Amino acid sequence: MAEPSSKAATHSDPTLVEAGQVAERLEVDVEAGLSPEEASNRLGRYGPNELVSTGRDPAWKRFLRQFGDPLVYLLLVAIVISMVAWFAEGAGGVPVDAIVIAAIVIANAVIGFVQENKAQDAVAALSDMTAAHSTVLRGGKLTDVESSEIVPGDILVLAEGDAVGADARLLSSSSLKIQEASLTGESEAVTKHAAVLPGPVSLGDRLNMVYKGTAVARGVGRAVVTGTGMQTEMGRIATLLDETEDEQSPLQKEIAKVSKMLGLLVIVIAVVVMAALALINGVDSASELVDILLMGVSLAVAAVPEGLPAILSLVLAIGVQLLAKRNAVMKDLHSVETLGSVSVICSDKTGTLTRNEMMLCEVVTASGRVSLSGTGYEPVGEVRLTGRNEDDVLAEVQRVLATGSVANNAQLEQVDGHWQIQGDPTEAAFLVGGRKLEGISERVEGFQRQGEAPFDSDRKLMSVLGHSHSLGVSRVLAKGAPDVLLERCVAEQVGGATRPLSEQRRADILATVEELNERGNRTLGVAWRDATPSDAEGGFDEGSERDLVWAGFVGIIDPPREEAAQAISEAHRAGIRTVMITGDHPVTASRIAADLGIVEGDEAPRAVTGRELDELDDDGWREVVLTTSVYARVSPEHKLRIVDALQEQRLIVAMTGDGVNDAPALKSADIGIAMGITGTEVTKEAGEMILGDDNYSTIVEAVRQGRVIYDNIKKFIRYLLSSNMGEVATVFLGVVLGGVIGLADPGNPGATVVPLLATQILWINLVTDSGPALAMGVDPQIDDVMARKPRGYDERIIDAHMWSRIIFIGVVMGVISLVLYDLCLPGGLLGGLEYLAPAGLEFDVARTTVFTALVFMQLFNALNSRSDMGSAFDHLFTNKWLWGSFAVVTLGQVLVVEVPFLQSAFGTTSLDPIHWGMAVLAGLVVLGVEEVAKAVRRARAASR
């Protein structure tokens, strides 16, 4: 195929010429679309259908950004102070302190850079998973493609709920309404048509065009793509997208607030420590002043977990990727914290709680009924007739199945030996059932559609106008909810004739419908009439659904998912209530709900209908939503109000949806869950989560995983803050209490003990705040997270209980450090042990021992932090990453203590086995103290 004229495609106004001429300029056959090969060529020529943004910053910028932290500024100031003192003292030797601090700053930047890269890569992978899709006509077949692969000349096939993938000129439309608020600001959906416009008009008045970034609110249509990527109207305003700043989640805001609070607290503590050192020890040289300043700066850096935001983002990204592998794709990383606290799941029935493998199993007509066997979408099965006159029954059944197959937008085809559908599974059931009877396929293929009134969730009907070549007549064919469709019928098909519908006959039909509903069937009625000239002349729409002839109705089985019942039971155990909201018959809804155990008890739960909801006042709504778990025959407006009413009760609500009218409820819910298979592009955009398999059990598994991720976040926050608090307590207690209990540096008798050097504090912070914290963020499930009730609406991640544990463990570490000093130094309460304090090296050995002990105490504290109540010895070896980080940290500490040039850098000295044993024993004491505390908490919980 020749290349279309770019000038014609780009510069001529497609609104002012016939659609066929636009297609001709773009060199595309509107009946077949582009060939796959030509589409591929054009994709290479025009590029992807994507908006160009500023994109990801280059690596060097992202690396430099790691230095833009107030704590890093403090360290840079410390380097400057150290260098000034070094120069003031003659610049002799090597400025060890400055070099070590600089090395630690760079190491922290590298770790932050790597973590940010991993988080961004994870987010990019998730974006690929949630990429928008469009239906196009290629090679004469409907094809689902990523919207980024749309090219000029593609034929877009639009239906209710689709996101418009590119700018396009309409070829045809039926009741087509487009929601263009994102582009024009128009709040109401705009009715579209394919007619030529009389002259140039503004964007909002171009009624024969559809635009990228808008959504189909109603109806169907076909359009030829005229612009993609930056050549779209949305592309003209693409720069606005890059100026939009992401809003912080509640968890991010809480952590930022805690970090600021800690910063202020530690600054006060650092000032007190520096003042105490200056007053007690005195300041006789620039070197001593530098040491004091470095101690204060290092203490501030040690106490504030500056790596926490980066670890948080990476842990969330990894957790969301794990969810994606389980068919639950989260669009927003920080929605995970909400997912773990869901207390109510409002779910549709079809496809989520049931298998969504719709099988037409029964056809009921005036003369009898037919049963059809088979499974899935393979058109194979037995047909059993029941009735007084089998010829009449067969003729009526053929009309029902042919009518339902023509008034239909699904597609059934065999691919690699397997039958697959595209479109609504309920509509596909007619196609499968129709293929089981002879003669129906010919009638379907010989029908030329001329108009359509698309399905609408409010009307619960759809109809088409067309000409049957096999019968030589034009007809209106309709299908929909039996009770709704029957009201529009005036006659009934009986054999080859029709007869008026009496009130008694209407009652009999509805009674039979009720019978099938009670057996768990979904029922759809079918009707027809001969077309009149006014149908075509006046524009075919829903007003033509009148004076119909009732042909019969069908029963469609959609069996409950076996795994759904188990998932609902698991949700109940976790304190999560399941609410079924469906448009189906109330009897069907109650039966399925009973089979799945949505409401405990032997009797089927009563379903509240949309009509009953309409009669309630505000107080009635509040009472109903607290007691009702099954809703039937409801509209999307009811769904939205149910969500709002539940949220008024301070419940965290997850809501599933698939249709365009479900989007408001999904947006209003705390977690909107869009169906990945049957869901429209609009619902996928509205929701925070997309189900890859449309399965309720996946929702419950996602909630479980969300709770695990939330627990892991609490674990590493608890670990980081308590470990950092231990460093602060060690320095504070050593400086403030060392002199009180008589501890002193033998080489400087009048000076108080300074337990750690600034470089040692920074080293502890570097090695323990990275690997172990990140490993805890990916900890497998330790506690039974589904055995507890959902988090409270206002529950904070760092509550009073966590603060008490953080302070308790920090003080324990500080006290143990002080005891170690007392054992290794002469004087003090314990007097020091000679074999632990070698002459001339007492202070160096004591400080190195405490330094090493703090590292081991923090490693053992990581084991403590894995569970709030459970023993650290439960699931001890399930986290290989944690043990790997322990090995790396331990090796690093051995090198810092035993390698000579590192000894000079960090002010350490070699330790003998006894001192190494004391350091490890200090870690075990921290572990043992917390084990006792947990045992006490478990005993208290058991006695309640």
PADRENLUM-655147 format. One record per residue (C-alpha): x, y, z; residue in three letters. Coordinates in steps of 0.2 Angstrom, whole numbers, plus 5000, padded with zeros to 4 digits. Each point is the difference from the previous one (the first is absolute). Layout:
# residues N
XYZALA
...
# end
This chain:
# residues 944
500050005000MET
500750174995ALA
500450135014GLU
498650125003PRO
500250184997SER
500750075016SER
499450184994LYS
498249944997ALA
500049905016ALA
500750145011THR
499450174992HIS
498349974993SER
498550025012ASP
499249835001PRO
498450075007THR
499650094983LEU
500049854989VAL
499249834999GLU
500749875011ALA
500349894984GLY
501150144993GLN
501050005016VAL
500249814999ALA
500550024982GLU
501350135004ARG
500749885013LEU
500049864988GLU
499049885010VAL
498549884996ASP
498750045013VAL
499249834999GLU
501749915003ALA
501150125009GLY
501950004998LEU
500949844997SER
501149955015PRO
501650034989GLU
499450184995GLU
499650045018ALA
501849945005SER
500850114986ASN
499050155006ARG
500449985018LEU
501950004995GLY
499650164989ARG
498950105012TYR
500749935017GLY
499049945015PRO
498350085004ASN
500750085016GLU
500250175007LEU
501850065002VAL
500450055017SER
501650065009THR
500349825004GLY
501249935013ARG
501450115005ASP
501849954994PRO
501049895012ALA
501250145005TRP
498550115006LYS
499249865010ARG
501749975008PHE
500350185005LEU
498250015007ARG
500649885013GLN
501050145008PHE
498550115001GLY
499549955018ASP
500250115015PRO
500949865009LEU
501349994986VAL
500250195002TYR
500549975018LEU
501349874995LEU
500750114987LEU
500150145013VAL
500949875011ALA
501349974986ILE
500350184998VAL
500350025019ILE
501149855000SER
501150074986MET
500150175007VAL
500649935017ALA
501349894990TRP
500750154991PHE
500050105016ALA
501149875008GLU
501350004986GLY
499249884988ALA
501149865006GLY
499649824995GLY
498349954992VAL
498350085005PRO
499349845005VAL
498450065007ASP
499650104985ALA
500449864988ILE
498949875010VAL
498550125001ILE
500250044981ALA
500149814996ALA
498449975011ILE
499150144991VAL
500449934983ILE
499549825006ALA
498450065006ASN
499750094984ALA
500449844990VAL
498849905010ILE
498650134998GLY
500350014982PHE
499949814998VAL
498449995010GLN
499250144990GLU
500449924984ASN
499349845005LYS
498450085006ALA
499850104984GLN
500349844990ASP
498749915009ALA
498850154997VAL
500450004982ALA
499649814999ALA
498350035009LEU
499650134987SER
500349884986ASP
498849885009MET
498650135001THR
500250074982ALA
498450054992ALA
499349894986HIS
498950044985SER
499049894987THR
500550034982VAL
499549924983LEU
501549934992ARG
500049874986GLY
498149995001GLY
500149945018LYS
499750095017LEU
501650015009THR
500450055017ASP
501750115001VAL
500950115012GLU
499450184996SER
501950044998SER
499949904984GLU
498650094992ILE
500650084983VAL
499250134988PRO
498749914989GLY
499549875013ASP
498249975002ILE
499550025018LEU
498549905006VAL
499250095015LEU
498849935013ALA
499350065017GLU
501450015012GLY
501550014988ASP
501350135002ALA
500250094983VAL
501849954995GLY
500450144987ALA
499250154990ASP
498849934987ALA
498750044988ARG
498449915002LEU
499449884987LEU
498449955008SER
499250015017SER
498549945009SER
499450095016SER
501850055002LEU
500450125015LYS
501850055004ILE
500550075017GLN
501250144995GLU
500250085017ALA
501949965001SER
500350104983LEU
498650134999THR
499450025018GLY
498249954994GLU
499249915015SER
498649924989GLU
500449864988ALA
499950064982VAL
499049924987THR
501049954984LYS
499649974982HIS
500949974984ALA
499250144989ALA
501150134992VAL
500050175010LEU
499550154991PRO
501550105004GLY
501550025012PRO
499549995018VAL
500950005017SER
500649845008LEU
498549975011GLY
498850014985ASP
500949884988ARG
498649875002LEU
500749884986ASN
501749985009MET
500649905015VAL
501650045010TYR
501349915009LYS
499850015019GLY
498150004999THR
498849865004ALA
498549924992VAL
498550035012ALA
498749914990ARG
499749924983GLY
501149934986VAL
501050074985GLY
501449984988ARG
501350134996ALA
501550024989VAL
501650065010VAL
500650174994THR
501350045013GLY
501149915013THR
501250055013GLY
500550185000MET
498950034985GLN
498449985010THR
499150145009GLU
500649935017MET
501850004993GLY
499850194999ARG
499850025018ILE
501249855005ALA
501250125009THR
498750035013LEU
500249825005LEU
501850025005ASP
499650155011GLU
498849905011THR
500749955017GLU
499649845008ASP
499150025017GLU
500849915014GLN
499049855008SER
499550005018PRO
501449885004LEU
501350114992GLN
499350155009LYS
500149915017GLU
501849944997ILE
500550184995ALA
499250075015LYS
500949875011VAL
501750044992SER
499850185003LYS
499549975018MET
501549885003LEU
501150134992GLY
499450145012LEU
500249885015LEU
501749944995VAL
500650184997ILE
499650035018VAL
500849855006ILE
501650034989ALA
500150185007VAL
499949935018VAL
501349874996VAL
501250134992MET
499750125015ALA
500349865012ALA
501749954991LEU
500550184999ALA
499750045019LEU
500749845007ILE
501549974989ASN
500350184995GLY
500650064983VAL
501850034999ASP
500349994981SER
499250014983ALA
500149814999SER
499049975016GLU
498750134993LEU
499949904984VAL
499849845009ASP
498550075010ILE
499250074985LEU
500249844990LEU
499349915015MET
498450115000GLY
499849994981VAL
500349815000SER
498749975014LEU
498750104990ALA
500449904984VAL
499949845010ALA
498350035008ALA
499050054984VAL
499849864988PRO
500450094984GLU
499949854990GLY
498249965005LEU
499050084986PRO
501149914987ALA
499849835008ILE
498150045002LEU
499850034981SER
501149854995LEU
499149885012VAL
498350064994LEU
500649984982ALA
500649825003ILE
498449965009GLY
498950074986VAL
501049894988GLN
499649855010LEU
498250055000LEU
500150014981ALA
500649824999LYS
498449955009ARG
498950094987ASN
499750165011ALA
500950154992VAL
500050155011MET
500250174990LYS
500650105015ASP
501349935011LEU
499350095015HIS
498349924998SER
500749855008VAL
499950075017GLU
498150034997THR
499849824993LEU
500649925016GLY
498750095010SER
498549964990VAL
498549965011SER
498649984986VAL
500249924983ILE
498550054989CYS
500149884985SER
499049974984ASP
499449824998LYS
500349954982THR
501749954996GLY
500750055017THR
499049895012LEU
499549894985THR
501149924986ARG
499350124987ASN
500049854988GLU
498250034994MET
499149854993MET
498350024993LEU
499149845007CYS
498250034997GLU
498850094988VAL
498250025005VAL
498750054987THR
498150004998ALA
499949824994SER
501349925012GLY
501850005004ARG
501749944995VAL
501549945011SER
501850024993LEU
501549915007SER
501850044999GLY
501450095009THR
500950164997GLY
500050084983TYR
500249854989GLU
498449994989PRO
499749825003VAL
498649925010GLY
498449915000GLU
498350094997VAL
498549925009ARG
498250064995LEU
498550015011THR
498350054994GLY
498449954993ARG
500550044982ASN
501949974997GLU
499950094983ASP
499350165008ASP
501249995014VAL
501549984989LEU
499450144989ALA
499850125015GLU
501749955007VAL
500950034984GLN
499250184999ARG
500550035018VAL
501849954997LEU
500150084983ALA
499350165007THR
501250005016GLY
501549964988SER
499650154989VAL
499650135014ALA
501849965006ASN
501750085000ASN
501049855005ALA
501249904989GLN
500349815001LEU
501449934991GLU
501249845000GLN
501850045003VAL
501349865000ASP
498649875003GLY
499350105014HIS
498350105000TRP
500350185006GLN
498850145003ILE
500250194998GLN
498750115008GLY
498749975014ASP
499949825005PRO
498150005002THR
499950054982GLU
501249874995ALA
498949875008ALA
498750034986PHE
501349984987LEU
500649835008VAL
498249945002GLY
499550054982GLY
501449904993ARG
499349845008LYS
498450014989LEU
500049994981GLU
499550144989GLY
500350145012ILE
501850054994SER
499350034983GLU
498650125007ARG
501350095010VAL
501250024986GLU
498750064988GLY
499450155012PHE
500750174995GLN
500050125015ARG
499350184996GLN
499950075017GLY
500249965019GLU
499450065017ALA
501449945010PRO
499849915017PHE
499850125014ASP
500149955019SER
498550125004ASP
498949934986ARG
500649825001LYS
499749984982LEU
500850004983MET
499350004982SER
500650004982VAL
499150044984LEU
500549914984GLY
499549914984HIS
500049814999SER
500549944983HIS
499449825004SER
498350065004LEU
499950154989GLY
499450125014VAL
500650145011SER
499849975019ARG
500250075017VAL
500849875012LEU
500250035018ALA
500649915016LYS
500150045018GLY
499349975018ALA
498449904998PRO
498950115011ASP
500650164991VAL
499949934983LEU
498349925002LEU
499350175005GLU
500450064982ARG
499249854992CYS
498249994993VAL
500049834992ALA
500849835002GLU
500849884987GLN
499149834999VAL
500749894987GLY
499950094984GLY
498750125005ALA
499750145014THR
498750035013ARG
499650145011PRO
500749995018LEU
498749995013SER
500450055018GLU
499849825005GLN
501349954988ARG
501250145006ARG
499849935017ALA
500349824995ASP
501650064990ILE
500750095016LEU
499649865011ALA
501049884989THR
501450135000VAL
499950005019GLU
500249815000GLU
501650014990LEU
500750145010ASN
499749905016GLU
501149864992ARG
501450124999GLY
499750054981ASN
500350174993ARG
498550034988THR
499950114985LEU
498550034989GLY
500050014981VAL
498750104989ALA
499850064983TRP
498950104988ARG
500050044981ASP
500850174997ALA
499050154994THR
500750144989PRO
500050115015SER
501349895008ASP
501350044987ALA
499450184996GLU
499950075018GLY
501749925005GLY
499949845009PHE
500150015019ASP
499249945016GLU
498450084996GLY
499849864987SER
499949875013GLU
498149995000ARG
498649894994ASP
501149855000LEU
499649824998VAL
500649895014TRP
501049854994ALA
500549925016GLY
501450015013PHE
501649905004VAL
500849945016GLY
501850025001ILE
501149925014ILE
501550085007ASP
500549885014PRO
500950075016PRO
501849995001ARG
500649865012GLU
501450115006GLU
498850145003ALA
499249925014ALA
501649965009GLN
500650184997ALA
498450075008ILE
500349895015SER
501750065001GLU
499450184999ALA
498849975014HIS
501449935011ARG
501050164996ALA
498550115006GLY
499650054982ILE
498250004995ARG
499549954982THR
498650104992VAL
499349934983MET
499350144989ILE
499249944983THR
498850054987GLY
499349825000ASP
498449935006HIS
499850015019PRO
499649815001VAL
501649964990THR
501050125011ALA
499449925016SER
500349824994ARG
501850044994ILE
500350095017ALA
499449865010ALA
501149874990ASP
501550115003LEU
499750035018GLY
499950194999ILE
498850005014VAL
500349875013GLU
498549885004GLY
499049874991ASP
498650114992GLU
500450104984ALA
500250195004PRO
498850124995ARG
500550124986ALA
499550185001VAL
499550074983THR
500450164991GLY
498150055002ARG
500049975018GLU
501650115002LEU
499150144991ASP
498750005013GLU
501250035015LEU
500450165008ASP
501850045007ASP
499749915016ASP
499349854991GLY
501649994989TRP
501150005015ARG
499149865008GLU
499949904984VAL
501850014996VAL
500549935017LEU
498949854999THR
499849964982THR
501349904990SER
499149964984VAL
499350124988TYR
499149964983ALA
499350104986ARG
501050155005VAL
500650144989SER
501850085000PRO
499250155009GLU
499549885014HIS
501849935000LYS
500750175003LEU
498850045014ARG
500449835009ILE
501850045000VAL
499750175007ASP
498949935013ALA
501249875006LEU
501450135000GLN
498950115011GLU
500149865013GLN
502050024999ARG
500249844991LEU
501449974987ILE
499149954984VAL
500649914985ALA
498850004985MET
500149894984THR
499450064983GLY
500149974982ASP
498850124991GLY
500250184996VAL
498650055012ASN
501049915014ASP
501450134999ALA
499250125012PRO
499849875013ALA
501849944997LEU
500750175002LYS
499050035016SER
500549845008ALA
501649995010ASP
500749874988ILE
499149994983GLY
500349834992ILE
499849994981ALA
499749834991MET
501549974989GLY
499149884988ILE
498250074999THR
500450175006GLY
499950154989THR
501550124998GLU
499050135010VAL
499949895015THR
501849964999LYS
500450185000GLU
498950035015ALA
500649865011GLY
501549995010GLU
500149814997MET
499749894985ILE
499649825001LEU
500949894987GLY
498849865002ASP
498450085006ASP
500049895015ASN
499450045018TYR
501349885008SER
501350114992THR
499350155009ILE
500149915017VAL
501849944996GLU
500450184995ALA
499350065017VAL
501149875009ARG
501550054990GLN
499650185004GLY
500049965019ARG
501649924998VAL
500850154991ILE
499350115013TYR
500749895014ASP
501750004992ASN
500050194999ILE
499650015018LYS
501449875003LYS
501450104992PHE
499350165007ILE
500149935018ARG
501749934996TYR
500750164993LEU
499350115014LEU
500449895015SER
501849964993SER
500350194997ASN
499350035017MET
501349885007GLY
501450104993GLU
499350165007VAL
499849925017ALA
501749935000THR
500950174997VAL
498850105011PHE
500149885015LEU
501949984998GLY
500350195000VAL
498750045013VAL
500249855012LEU
501849954997GLY
500750135011GLY
498649975013VAL
500549825002ILE
501850044999GLY
500549944983LEU
501550094992ALA
501349984987ASP
501649945008PRO
501050114988GLY
499050165004ASN
499449975019PRO
499050165000GLY
499049974985ALA
498349914999THR
499749854989VAL
499650034982VAL
499349824995PRO
500150024981LEU
500950104988LEU
499150094986ALA
500649894987THR
499549855009GLN
498250065002ILE
500050044981LEU
500649824997TRP
498749925011ILE
498750114991ASN
500649954983LEU
500149815002VAL
498549975011THR
498850124992ASP
500149934982SER
500149814998GLY
499149945015PRO
498650134999ALA
499749964982LEU
500149815003ALA
498650035013MET
499050094987GLY
499849844990VAL
499849885015ASP
498849864996PRO
498549985011GLN
500449975018ILE
498450035010ASP
498349944994ASP
499450174993VAL
498349944996MET
499649955018ALA
499850185005ARG
498750134997LYS
500450144987PRO
500950155006ARG
499050145007GLY
499550154989TYR
501250125010ASP
501349885005GLU
501850064997ARG
501449904995ILE
501150065014ILE
498850005015ASP
500350015018ALA
500449825002HIS
501450014987MET
500750155007TRP
500149915017SER
500949864992ARG
501250114991ILE
500550105015ILE
500149845011PHE
501249914988ILE
501050164998GLY
500250025019VAL
500549815001VAL
501350034987MET
500750155009GLY
500049925017VAL
500949844993ILE
501350124992SER
500350095016LEU
500249835009VAL
501349944987LEU
501050165003TYR
499949985019ASP
500749824998LEU
501450054988CYS
500550175009LEU
500850025018PRO
498850095012GLY
498250014998GLY
498749895009LEU
500749834995LEU
501850065002GLY
500649924983GLY
500849834998LEU
501950004998GLU
500049864987TYR
498750104990LEU
501050165000ALA
501749984994PRO
501250145007ALA
500250154988GLY
498649944989LEU
498650005012GLU
499050144992PHE
500349954982ASP
499549825004VAL
498450055009ALA
499550124986ARG
500349874987THR
499049875010THR
498550125002VAL
500150054982PHE
500049814995THR
498749965012ALA
498850134994LEU
500149934982VAL
499649825007PHE
498650075011MET
499250084985GLN
500249844990LEU
499149905013PHE
498750145002ASN
499649974982ALA
499449825005LEU
499050085014ASN
499250124989SER
499349874988ARG
498549975011SER
499150105013ASP
499449855010MET
500849854993GLY
501749935005SER
501550044990ALA
500449814998PHE
498349974991ASP
500450004981HIS
501850045005LEU
500849954983PHE
498650044988THR
500850174994ASN
501649964991LYS
500350184996TRP
500050055018LEU
501349875004TRP
501050054985GLY
500050185006SER
500649945017PHE
501549914992ALA
500450164990VAL
499950115016VAL
501049885011THR
501449994987LEU
500050194998GLY
500250025019GLN
501449875001VAL
500950104987LEU
499850165008VAL
500649935017VAL
501449894994GLU
500850084984VAL
501350135005PRO
499650144987PHE
498249995005LEU
500450015018GLN
500850164997SER
498550064990ALA
498749955013PHE
501050015016GLY
499949825005THR
501249875006THR
500149814999SER
499049905012LEU
500349835007ASP
498849865000PRO
499350055017ILE
499550184995HIS
499349934984TRP
499049885010GLY
499450145012MET
499450104984ALA
499049854994VAL
499449975017LEU
499350185001ALA
499049964985GLY
499349845007LEU
499550105016VAL
499050124989VAL
499249854992LEU
499649925017GLY
499350165008VAL
498850024985GLU
499549815001GLU
499550025018VAL
499050164996ALA
499149914986LYS
499649855011ALA
499250125013VAL
499050094986ARG
499449834993ARG
499549955018ALA
499050165002ARG
499149974983ALA
499649835005ALA
499250055017SER
498850134992ARG
# end
